[in-house]
Amino acid sequence: MQSVNPQHPTHYWHRSEDGRTQCDVCPHRCKLQEGQRGLCYVRGCEAGEIVLYSYGRSSGFCIDPIEKKPLNHFLPGTPVLSFGTAGCNLSCKFCQNWDMSKSRQMDTLASQASPQMLADACVKTGCRSIAYTYNDPVIFMEYAVDVAQACREQNIHSVAVSAGFILPDPRAEFFRYMDAANIDLKGFSERFYHKLCGGHLQPVLDTLIYLVHQTDCWVEITNLIIPGENDDPDEISQMCEWIYEKLGPRVPLHFTAFHPDYKMQDRQRTPLQTLENARSIALSCGLKHVYTGNVAATDSGSTYCSHCGQLLIERCQYQLGEWNLDKHGCCNHCKTPLAGKFEAQPGSWGAQRQVVRFKSSG
């Protein structure tokens, strides 16, 4: 197997006036002394430069349905090869992938694969796309970009599952190679981001505006609703109005259920009614494609025509049912185009999950 450099060079950094080396990937702008690591843990200072420690290394690979990312308007029913590394540049107290994103043990990254190996694996397994997920790919952007370039040469799409907490220059480079993205808009207040995520809201909003208006990357948004924290109807209404005004009514929005995890195990799971209420608010604000997730609800998980209301894509827990799009991605009934990327026929992967293993080098 092709070897990988445990300390991969990066170029978004500079020397600060106090002699430390500043990472310029995300808004934390970590200033590091020799041997120190940033908040994300996988970027650190070596020989006065910022290096990436997780290049070519992963916490594991598996094939998922694309709807699990979640992406409902991007190649429905097709399989996607998913992987992540370790670390994260946010510190969400409710993280539901905390065993990977909060890991400080490089042993977590037991699986290794070069960009070309991943591209070849997509072709071999019939995956139409590859997803950088589980932890935020912006912190391992050099690895993700190289994988995306190798995949693009074989007509494999790249999908970023990200919180969008990234500075403008690396944002432009990273998303230049992404064909689709699900951005996690965790809440709609600075209080929420500061208290529960260790970050800020505005950089995420800036990323969404940039992606929708300045790139060809297909965008969907996820909002994980946590009882007592970001479930206030007024806040949800403000968020939906912002999406409508700044991004447009056809950007899909997923309201997903929280389950007690990590540092918030004292909270209840999000009731289905809360998700349904949030969906009703979003629809009343003018958004056309609003979904519920992490729950078994066929009606609110399915896609409908924004013009005539016809059921276009039926879904229940990542499983597709009725399909009423023509070969051009338009409603069979009224011929209104459905926003997104669709093929003449849906994929048939279903809800299965398949682990992928690469042979060890030694």
C-alpha positions as CSV (number, residue, x, y, z in Angstrom):
1,M,0.0,0.0,0.0
2,Q,1.1,3.5,-0.8
3,S,2.6,5.1,2.3
4,V,1.4,8.4,3.7
5,N,3.3,11.2,5.4
6,P,2.4,11.5,9.1
7,Q,3.2,15.2,8.9
8,H,1.7,16.5,5.7
9,P,2.6,20.1,4.8
10,T,-0.1,22.8,4.6
11,H,-0.1,26.4,3.4
12,Y,-2.8,28.3,5.3
13,W,-0.7,29.7,8.0
14,H,1.7,32.6,8.8
15,R,4.2,33.7,11.4
16,S,2.7,36.1,13.9
17,E,4.5,39.1,15.4
18,D,4.9,37.3,18.7
19,G,6.9,34.5,17.0
20,R,4.2,31.9,17.1
21,T,2.8,30.2,14.0
22,Q,-0.9,31.0,13.3
23,C,-3.1,28.6,11.5
24,D,-5.4,30.3,9.0
25,V,-7.9,27.6,8.2
26,C,-10.7,28.4,10.6
27,P,-11.9,31.4,12.7
28,H,-10.1,30.2,15.8
29,R,-6.8,31.3,14.2
30,C,-4.8,29.2,16.6
31,K,-1.4,30.6,17.5
32,L,1.0,27.8,18.2
33,Q,4.4,27.3,19.6
34,E,6.7,24.5,18.4
35,G,5.1,21.1,19.1
36,Q,1.7,22.5,20.0
37,R,-1.5,21.4,18.3
38,G,-4.5,23.5,17.5
39,L,-8.0,23.2,18.9
40,C,-8.8,20.7,16.2
41,Y,-5.9,18.5,17.3
42,V,-4.9,17.3,13.8
43,R,-3.1,20.5,12.8
44,G,0.0,21.5,14.7
45,C,3.3,23.4,14.6
46,E,6.4,21.5,13.4
47,A,9.7,23.3,12.4
48,G,7.8,26.6,12.5
49,E,5.1,25.5,10.0
50,I,1.6,24.1,10.3
51,V,1.3,20.5,9.4
52,L,-1.6,18.0,9.1
53,Y,-1.2,14.8,11.1
54,S,-4.2,12.9,9.8
55,Y,-3.4,12.9,6.0
56,G,-4.2,9.5,4.6
57,R,-5.5,8.2,7.9
58,S,-9.1,7.5,8.9
59,S,-11.2,6.2,11.7
60,G,-12.8,3.8,9.1
61,F,-14.6,3.6,5.8
62,C,-18.2,2.5,5.0
63,I,-20.7,2.7,2.3
64,D,-23.9,4.5,3.2
65,P,-27.0,5.7,1.3
66,I,-26.5,9.3,0.2
67,E,-29.7,10.2,2.1
68,K,-27.9,9.6,5.3
69,K,-25.6,12.6,4.9
70,P,-28.4,13.9,4.7
71,L,-28.7,14.8,1.0
72,N,-32.2,14.3,-0.5
73,H,-31.7,16.2,-3.8
74,F,-28.4,14.8,-4.9
75,L,-28.3,11.4,-6.7
76,P,-31.1,9.8,-4.6
77,G,-30.8,6.2,-3.8
78,T,-27.1,5.9,-4.7
79,P,-24.3,4.6,-2.5
80,V,-21.6,6.9,-1.1
81,L,-18.3,5.9,0.4
82,S,-18.0,7.7,3.7
83,F,-15.0,8.4,5.9
84,G,-13.7,10.8,8.6
85,T,-10.5,11.3,10.6
86,A,-10.2,12.5,14.2
87,G,-10.6,15.9,15.9
88,C,-12.8,18.9,15.2
89,N,-12.5,22.7,15.2
90,L,-15.7,23.0,17.2
91,S,-16.4,21.7,20.7
92,C,-20.1,20.9,20.6
93,K,-21.4,19.5,23.9
94,F,-24.0,17.5,22.0
95,C,-21.7,15.9,19.5
96,Q,-23.1,12.6,18.2
97,N,-19.9,11.5,16.7
98,W,-17.8,12.5,19.7
99,D,-15.8,9.2,19.8
100,M,-14.1,10.3,16.6
101,S,-14.4,14.1,16.5
102,K,-13.3,14.5,20.1
103,S,-10.6,11.8,19.9
104,R,-7.1,12.8,21.0
105,Q,-5.6,9.4,20.3
106,M,-4.1,9.0,16.9
107,D,-4.7,5.3,17.3
108,T,-8.2,6.2,16.4
109,L,-6.9,6.6,12.8
110,A,-6.2,2.9,12.3
111,S,-7.2,2.8,8.7
112,Q,-5.0,4.1,5.9
113,A,-5.7,4.9,2.3
114,S,-4.2,7.1,-0.3
115,P,-6.4,9.4,-2.5
116,Q,-6.0,7.0,-5.4
117,M,-6.9,4.0,-3.4
118,L,-10.1,5.7,-2.3
119,A,-11.0,6.7,-5.9
120,D,-10.4,3.1,-7.0
121,A,-12.5,1.8,-4.2
122,C,-15.4,4.0,-5.3
123,V,-15.2,2.6,-8.8
124,K,-14.9,-1.0,-7.6
125,T,-17.9,-0.8,-5.2
126,G,-20.1,1.2,-7.5
127,C,-20.2,4.3,-5.3
128,R,-21.3,7.4,-7.2
129,S,-19.7,9.7,-4.7
130,I,-17.4,10.0,-1.7
131,A,-18.3,11.8,1.6
132,Y,-16.0,13.6,3.9
133,T,-17.9,13.2,7.1
134,Y,-18.1,12.0,10.8
135,N,-15.8,14.9,11.8
136,D,-15.5,18.1,9.9
137,P,-13.4,17.8,6.7
138,V,-12.2,21.4,6.8
139,I,-9.6,20.4,9.4
140,F,-8.2,17.7,7.0
141,M,-8.8,19.7,3.9
142,E,-5.5,18.8,2.2
143,Y,-6.4,15.1,2.4
144,A,-10.0,15.8,1.3
145,V,-8.9,17.9,-1.7
146,D,-6.4,15.4,-2.9
147,V,-9.1,12.6,-2.6
148,A,-11.6,14.8,-4.5
149,Q,-9.2,15.4,-7.3
150,A,-8.4,11.7,-7.7
151,C,-12.1,10.9,-7.6
152,R,-13.0,13.6,-10.1
153,E,-10.7,12.0,-12.6
154,Q,-12.9,8.9,-12.4
155,N,-16.3,10.8,-12.4
156,I,-16.8,10.3,-8.7
157,H,-18.5,13.2,-6.9
158,S,-17.3,14.6,-3.6
159,V,-19.7,15.4,-0.7
160,A,-18.7,17.6,2.3
161,V,-20.6,17.2,5.6
162,S,-19.4,20.3,7.4
163,A,-20.3,22.9,10.0
164,G,-19.0,25.5,7.6
165,F,-16.7,27.1,10.3
166,I,-13.9,28.1,7.9
167,L,-12.1,31.3,6.8
168,P,-12.7,32.7,3.2
169,D,-9.5,31.7,1.4
170,P,-9.4,28.0,2.5
171,R,-13.2,27.9,2.1
172,A,-12.8,28.9,-1.6
173,E,-10.1,26.2,-2.2
174,F,-11.9,23.5,-0.3
175,F,-15.3,23.9,-1.8
176,R,-13.9,24.3,-5.3
177,Y,-13.6,20.5,-5.3
178,M,-16.9,19.7,-3.6
179,D,-19.9,18.8,-5.8
180,A,-22.4,18.8,-2.9
181,A,-22.4,19.8,0.8
182,N,-24.6,19.5,3.8
183,I,-23.9,22.4,6.1
184,D,-24.8,22.0,9.8
185,L,-26.5,25.2,10.9
186,K,-26.5,24.3,14.6
187,G,-28.6,27.1,15.8
188,F,-29.5,30.7,15.0
189,S,-28.0,32.7,17.8
190,E,-24.5,33.7,18.8
191,R,-25.4,32.5,22.4
192,F,-26.0,29.0,21.1
193,Y,-22.7,28.8,19.2
194,H,-20.7,30.3,22.0
195,K,-22.3,28.3,24.8
196,L,-22.6,24.9,23.3
197,C,-20.3,24.8,20.3
198,G,-17.3,27.0,21.2
199,G,-17.6,28.9,18.0
200,H,-19.5,31.7,16.2
201,L,-22.6,32.0,14.0
202,Q,-21.5,34.5,11.4
203,P,-18.8,32.5,9.7
204,V,-21.3,29.7,9.1
205,L,-23.8,32.1,7.6
206,D,-21.0,33.5,5.4
207,T,-20.1,30.0,4.2
208,L,-23.8,29.3,3.3
209,I,-24.1,32.6,1.3
210,Y,-20.8,31.9,-0.4
211,L,-21.7,28.3,-1.4
212,V,-25.2,29.1,-2.7
213,H,-24.3,32.3,-4.6
214,Q,-20.7,31.8,-5.7
215,T,-20.2,28.1,-6.4
216,D,-21.8,25.3,-8.3
217,C,-21.8,23.1,-5.2
218,W,-25.3,21.7,-4.4
219,V,-26.2,22.7,-0.8
220,E,-28.6,21.3,1.8
221,I,-28.8,22.4,5.4
222,T,-29.2,20.4,8.7
223,N,-30.5,21.9,11.9
224,L,-30.3,19.5,14.9
225,I,-33.1,20.5,17.3
226,I,-32.2,20.2,21.0
227,P,-35.0,20.6,23.5
228,G,-34.6,23.7,25.6
229,E,-31.7,25.1,23.6
230,N,-32.6,25.9,19.9
231,D,-36.2,24.8,19.7
232,D,-37.8,28.2,20.3
233,P,-40.4,28.8,17.6
234,D,-39.3,32.4,17.2
235,E,-35.7,31.5,16.7
236,I,-36.6,28.8,14.2
237,S,-38.8,31.3,12.3
238,Q,-35.9,33.8,12.2
239,M,-33.6,31.1,10.8
240,C,-36.1,30.1,8.1
241,E,-36.7,33.7,7.1
242,W,-33.0,34.2,6.8
243,I,-32.6,31.1,4.6
244,Y,-35.5,32.3,2.4
245,E,-34.1,35.8,2.0
246,K,-30.4,35.1,1.8
247,L,-30.3,31.6,0.1
248,G,-33.6,31.2,-1.6
249,P,-36.7,29.0,-1.0
250,R,-35.4,25.9,-2.8
251,V,-32.4,25.1,-0.6
252,P,-33.5,21.9,1.3
253,L,-33.6,22.1,5.1
254,H,-33.5,19.1,7.4
255,F,-34.7,19.3,11.0
256,T,-33.2,16.3,12.8
257,A,-33.8,14.7,16.2
258,F,-31.2,15.1,19.0
259,H,-30.5,12.0,21.1
260,P,-28.7,12.3,24.5
261,D,-25.0,12.0,24.0
262,Y,-21.5,13.2,25.0
263,K,-21.9,16.1,27.5
264,M,-25.7,16.5,27.2
265,Q,-27.0,13.1,28.3
266,D,-29.4,14.8,30.7
267,R,-31.6,16.1,27.9
268,Q,-34.6,14.2,26.4
269,R,-34.6,13.1,22.8
270,T,-36.3,15.5,20.4
271,P,-40.1,14.7,20.2
272,L,-41.4,14.1,16.7
273,Q,-44.0,16.8,17.2
274,T,-41.2,19.4,17.8
275,L,-39.7,18.5,14.4
276,E,-43.1,18.6,12.7
277,N,-43.8,22.0,14.3
278,A,-40.4,23.3,13.0
279,R,-41.2,22.0,9.5
280,S,-44.5,23.7,9.6
281,I,-42.8,27.0,10.5
282,A,-40.3,26.6,7.7
283,L,-43.0,25.9,5.1
284,S,-45.0,28.9,6.3
285,C,-41.9,31.0,5.8
286,G,-41.9,30.0,2.1
287,L,-39.2,27.2,2.1
288,K,-40.2,24.6,-0.5
289,H,-38.3,21.5,0.6
290,V,-38.3,20.8,4.4
291,Y,-37.6,17.4,6.0
292,T,-37.4,15.7,9.3
293,G,-34.6,13.3,10.1
294,N,-33.5,10.7,12.6
295,V,-37.1,9.7,12.9
296,A,-39.4,7.3,11.0
297,A,-41.8,9.7,9.3
298,T,-42.5,9.0,5.6
299,D,-44.6,12.1,4.9
300,S,-42.1,14.6,6.3
301,G,-39.1,12.7,4.9
302,S,-40.4,12.6,1.3
303,T,-40.1,15.2,-1.5
304,Y,-43.0,17.0,-3.1
305,C,-43.4,19.2,-6.1
306,S,-43.1,22.9,-5.1
307,H,-45.7,23.8,-7.7
308,C,-48.5,21.2,-7.7
309,G,-47.8,19.3,-4.5
310,Q,-47.3,15.9,-6.2
311,L,-45.3,13.3,-4.3
312,L,-42.0,13.1,-6.2
313,I,-39.7,11.0,-4.1
314,E,-41.1,8.8,-1.3
315,R,-38.7,8.0,1.6
316,C,-38.8,6.1,4.8
317,Q,-35.5,5.8,6.8
318,Y,-33.2,6.1,3.8
319,Q,-35.4,3.7,1.7
320,L,-36.9,5.0,-1.5
321,G,-40.4,4.2,-2.6
322,E,-42.5,5.9,-5.2
323,W,-40.6,7.9,-7.8
324,N,-42.4,10.5,-9.9
325,L,-39.6,12.5,-11.7
326,D,-39.1,12.3,-15.4
327,K,-35.7,11.8,-17.0
328,H,-35.0,15.5,-16.8
329,G,-35.6,15.7,-13.0
330,C,-39.0,17.4,-13.4
331,C,-42.4,16.6,-11.9
332,N,-44.2,14.0,-13.9
333,H,-47.5,15.8,-13.3
334,C,-46.8,19.5,-14.0
335,K,-43.2,19.4,-15.4
336,T,-41.8,21.8,-12.8
337,P,-38.1,21.2,-12.3
338,L,-36.9,19.9,-8.9
339,A,-33.9,21.7,-7.7
340,G,-30.9,19.4,-7.2
341,K,-28.9,16.8,-9.2
342,F,-31.0,13.8,-10.4
343,E,-30.6,11.0,-12.9
344,A,-33.2,9.4,-15.1
345,Q,-33.7,6.6,-12.6
346,P,-33.1,6.5,-8.9
347,G,-30.4,4.4,-7.3
348,S,-31.3,1.1,-5.6
349,W,-28.8,1.0,-2.7
350,G,-31.5,1.3,0.0
351,A,-30.8,1.7,3.7
352,Q,-27.9,-0.8,4.0
353,R,-24.5,0.1,5.5
354,Q,-21.4,-1.7,4.3
355,V,-17.9,-1.5,6.0
356,V,-15.0,-1.2,3.6
357,R,-11.5,-2.3,4.7
358,F,-8.2,-1.7,3.0
359,K,-5.2,-4.0,3.3
360,S,-2.6,-2.9,5.8
361,S,0.8,-2.0,4.6
362,G,2.5,-3.9,7.3
